[in-house]
Amino acid sequence: MTAVSQRIPATIATERLVLRLFTPDDVDDRYAYQSLPEVARFLYRPPLTRESCAESIAARAGGTAWQADGDGLLLAVCRAGEPGVIGEVVLTLANARARQAEIGWVFDPRYAGQGYATEAARALTSLAFGQLGAHRVYARLDALNTASARVCERLGMRHEAHLVESDLDEDRWGSEYVYAILAREWPERQTTS
């Protein structure tokens, strides 16, 4: 796999969205949803502070290489032609040798139910299989996160695992679902999902 800077376009446009690298001007928009307890509850961590939002944006503002385990791409999701960030998608190179990538998304609840997460995740999965050469893309999600499970299903991912009480947040054991799709399955599943 080669470096992201050589293979990833500056922005990814879909029918209604623009996916792009975060900038320092996006801190307040990101903090608006990342600080919400109802968002953090599915992420097994406390809500983010404004400072931690700013730090993570600064750390990833220039993109990242796509070569080693743990390399990741964090993209702001914006509505085309409108100001502001409505959410984010992330792709992490989980296993470089086996070309396995983990995908995730977090959206401001004010924009829920409009198909934005599916549209953004579909664009990022296409990038993973097309330009980045991933063999398998998977998502891990809290078993109670039914909205994200529906996104996985709309992407044509198969439900591969149910990990019972596999993670612990501040006050509860959480169970996880694992969904995945292979590069060879992606084109066919997009015509049927």
C-alpha positions as CSV (number, residue, x, y, z in Angstrom):
1,M,0.0,0.0,0.0
2,T,1.3,3.5,-0.7
3,A,1.1,6.7,1.1
4,V,-2.3,8.5,1.3
5,S,-0.8,11.8,0.2
6,Q,-0.1,10.3,-3.2
7,R,-3.4,8.5,-3.7
8,I,-6.2,10.2,-1.9
9,P,-7.9,13.2,-3.5
10,A,-8.1,16.5,-1.5
11,T,-11.9,16.0,-1.2
12,I,-14.4,13.3,-2.0
13,A,-17.7,14.5,-3.3
14,T,-20.9,12.5,-3.3
15,E,-24.4,13.5,-4.4
16,R,-25.0,15.6,-1.3
17,L,-21.8,15.6,0.7
18,V,-18.1,16.7,0.7
19,L,-15.6,14.6,2.7
20,R,-12.4,16.5,3.4
21,L,-9.6,16.7,5.9
22,F,-10.5,18.7,9.1
23,T,-9.1,22.2,9.5
24,P,-8.6,24.2,12.7
25,D,-11.7,26.2,11.8
26,D,-13.8,22.9,12.3
27,V,-13.1,22.6,16.1
28,D,-16.3,24.1,17.3
29,D,-18.4,22.1,14.8
30,R,-16.7,18.8,15.8
31,Y,-16.9,19.6,19.5
32,A,-20.7,20.3,19.2
33,Y,-21.4,16.6,18.5
34,Q,-18.3,14.9,20.1
35,S,-19.2,16.5,23.4
36,L,-22.6,14.9,23.6
37,P,-23.1,12.0,26.0
38,E,-25.5,10.3,23.6
39,V,-22.8,10.3,21.0
40,A,-20.0,9.1,23.3
41,R,-22.1,6.3,24.8
42,F,-21.5,4.1,21.7
43,L,-17.8,4.9,21.6
44,Y,-16.7,3.5,24.9
45,R,-15.2,6.7,26.1
46,P,-16.3,9.9,27.7
47,P,-17.5,12.9,25.6
48,L,-14.5,14.8,24.1
49,T,-13.5,18.1,25.4
50,R,-13.0,21.1,23.0
51,E,-9.2,20.8,23.7
52,S,-9.1,17.1,22.7
53,C,-11.1,17.9,19.5
54,A,-8.6,20.6,18.6
55,E,-5.6,18.4,19.4
56,S,-6.9,15.5,17.3
57,I,-7.7,17.8,14.4
58,A,-4.2,19.3,14.6
59,A,-2.6,15.9,14.7
60,R,-4.4,14.7,11.5
61,A,-4.8,18.0,9.6
62,G,-2.1,17.0,7.1
63,G,-3.4,13.5,6.4
64,T,-1.5,10.4,7.1
65,A,0.5,7.8,5.4
66,W,-1.4,4.6,4.5
67,Q,1.4,2.1,5.0
68,A,1.6,0.7,8.5
69,D,-0.8,-0.8,11.1
70,G,-2.7,2.0,12.8
71,D,-2.4,4.6,10.0
72,G,-5.7,6.3,9.7
73,L,-7.7,8.8,7.7
74,L,-10.1,11.1,9.5
75,L,-12.4,13.1,7.3
76,A,-14.9,15.9,8.0
77,V,-18.4,15.4,6.5
78,C,-20.0,18.6,5.2
79,R,-23.2,19.1,3.2
80,A,-22.3,20.3,-0.3
81,G,-22.6,24.0,-0.7
82,E,-23.2,24.6,3.0
83,P,-20.9,25.7,5.8
84,G,-20.2,23.5,8.8
85,V,-19.3,20.0,9.6
86,I,-22.1,17.5,10.3
87,G,-20.0,14.5,11.2
88,E,-16.9,12.5,10.4
89,V,-15.8,9.2,9.0
90,V,-12.6,7.4,9.8
91,L,-10.7,4.6,8.0
92,T,-7.9,2.9,9.9
93,L,-5.4,0.5,8.4
94,A,-5.8,-2.3,11.0
95,N,-3.5,-4.8,9.3
96,A,-1.3,-3.6,6.5
97,R,-0.1,-7.1,5.4
98,A,-3.6,-8.5,5.1
99,R,-5.0,-5.2,3.8
100,Q,-7.7,-5.0,6.4
101,A,-9.3,-1.6,7.2
102,E,-11.7,-0.6,9.9
103,I,-14.3,2.0,9.1
104,G,-16.2,4.2,11.5
105,W,-18.5,7.2,11.6
106,V,-19.8,9.7,14.1
107,F,-22.5,12.2,13.2
108,D,-24.2,15.1,14.9
109,P,-27.6,13.7,16.0
110,R,-29.3,16.8,14.5
111,Y,-28.6,15.2,11.1
112,A,-29.7,11.7,11.9
113,G,-32.1,9.8,9.7
114,Q,-31.2,11.6,6.5
115,G,-28.9,9.0,5.0
116,Y,-25.7,11.1,5.5
117,A,-23.8,8.4,7.4
118,T,-24.6,5.8,4.7
119,E,-23.6,8.1,1.9
120,A,-20.3,9.1,3.5
121,A,-19.5,5.6,4.6
122,R,-20.2,4.3,1.1
123,A,-17.8,6.9,-0.4
124,L,-15.1,6.0,2.1
125,T,-15.5,2.3,1.5
126,S,-15.2,2.8,-2.2
127,L,-12.0,4.7,-1.6
128,A,-10.7,1.9,0.6
129,F,-11.3,-0.8,-2.0
130,G,-10.5,1.3,-5.1
131,Q,-7.6,3.7,-4.4
132,L,-6.2,2.2,-1.2
133,G,-6.3,-1.5,-2.2
134,A,-8.1,-2.8,0.9
135,H,-9.0,-6.5,0.8
136,R,-11.6,-6.3,3.6
137,V,-13.3,-3.4,5.3
138,Y,-15.0,-4.0,8.7
139,A,-16.9,-2.0,11.3
140,R,-17.1,-2.7,15.0
141,L,-20.1,-1.2,16.8
142,D,-22.0,-1.3,20.1
143,A,-24.7,-3.9,19.8
144,L,-27.2,-1.3,21.0
145,N,-26.3,1.1,18.2
146,T,-29.1,0.1,15.8
147,A,-28.6,3.1,13.6
148,S,-25.0,2.1,12.8
149,A,-26.1,-1.5,12.3
150,R,-28.5,-0.3,9.6
151,V,-25.7,1.7,7.9
152,C,-23.6,-1.5,7.8
153,E,-26.5,-3.4,6.3
154,R,-27.2,-0.7,3.7
155,L,-23.5,-0.9,2.7
156,G,-24.0,-4.7,2.0
157,M,-21.8,-5.7,4.9
158,R,-22.3,-9.2,6.4
159,H,-22.9,-9.5,10.2
160,E,-19.9,-11.6,11.2
161,A,-19.7,-11.6,14.9
162,H,-21.5,-10.7,18.2
163,L,-18.9,-10.2,21.0
164,V,-20.7,-10.4,24.3
165,E,-19.6,-7.9,27.0
166,S,-16.4,-7.3,25.1
167,D,-15.8,-3.7,26.2
168,L,-16.4,-1.6,29.3
169,D,-17.3,2.0,29.5
170,E,-17.7,4.0,32.8
171,D,-20.8,2.1,34.0
172,R,-21.7,-0.8,31.8
173,W,-20.4,-3.8,29.9
174,G,-21.0,-3.4,26.2
175,S,-21.4,-6.0,23.5
176,E,-20.1,-5.5,20.0
177,Y,-21.2,-6.5,16.5
178,V,-18.7,-6.9,13.7
179,Y,-19.8,-6.3,10.1
180,A,-17.5,-6.7,7.1
181,I,-17.4,-6.8,3.3
182,L,-14.6,-8.0,0.9
183,A,-13.3,-6.1,-2.1
184,R,-14.7,-8.7,-4.5
185,E,-18.2,-8.4,-2.9
186,W,-18.3,-4.6,-3.0
187,P,-19.4,-3.9,-6.6
188,E,-22.2,-6.5,-6.6
189,R,-23.6,-5.4,-3.2
190,Q,-23.8,-1.8,-4.2
191,T,-26.2,-2.7,-7.0
192,T,-28.5,-4.6,-4.6
193,S,-28.3,-2.5,-1.5
